[in-house]
Amino acid sequence: MVRREKYETPAIDVHTPSVARMYDWLLGGVDNYLSDREACAELLEIAPSSQSLARSNRAFLGRIVKVLAEQYGVEQFIDHGSGLPTQDNVHQVAQRVNKNCRVVYVDNDPMVLAHGRTTLEENANTAVIQADIRDTEAIFGHKETRRLIQRNCRTAALFVSVLHCIPDTDDDRDPAALIQRVAQELRGLGPENFVVICQLVSDDHVVRHNVTRLMARKTGNSWGRVRERSEVQEFFSGLRILEPGLVDVIDWRPDNSPPPAELRPRDWVEWGGLAQL
């Protein structure tokens, strides 16, 4: 058994929905509360495809981690806004390809921290740290990050279905500024590192407005906004986007034929892709 230090986990607010627990419910998990389920019910009224989107997004995460480890030789992953542990977590996918892969999970949800630390207790090549994903200096300077993330090893920073939780600002806490800051940290580790970004987007301004308003109200303003495709494109500024480009995640190197246009969600999609520094 790997010995880890004891952590104090902050109290869990069961009355205010959390994005991580709502996502867990949408994936069919049980680590959620009535407040989360009620918020999901309201979300499904606005965007009925939300449950299928959560599942296709989880499948995308598995595919892209496998591709990074298998085809690009990535050995280190920093998963920003990792959410609650479920089946086929990043370290499980990556370590099936290379048992030496190392993963740092980052989240500020106390339930994620409690479950993550229990789940990862015996895996020396993983860690979960408590941090706001916008606090790049704290994340890269954390002792667990310094333990696991080594220089001159190919590294991927993951921002999978999380940037819509971050509001636009005029300072370095803005999502675009965050990506640039993380990219700079990755360049400091060595060449040939990667960034994965996808977030919820919609062509329907009513969906964008109503979902954003609902989530802000339900989460106590712990939310950003649903964006448009062009805005996600801006997050990749200065990065080399790899094939097949920025797409609906069900079209990103799928294992099976993706559904035809008439069977796809019309309210919103997860949009993004993979970039190399």
TAZI-V21442 format. One record per helix or strand. SS is the DSSP state (2 for helix, 1 for strand). FROM is the first residue (numbers start at 1). LEN is the number of residues. If there is no record, write none. Layout:
# TAZI-V21442
SS	FROM	LEN
SS	FROM	LEN
This chain:
# TAZI-V21442
2	19	8
2	34	13
2	50	22
1	76	5
2	90	8
1	102	6
2	110	10
1	126	5
2	136	6
2	143	6
1	155	6
2	163	3
2	175	15
1	194	8
2	205	14
1	227	1
2	229	7
1	240	2
1	247	2
2	249	3
2	261	3
1	269	8
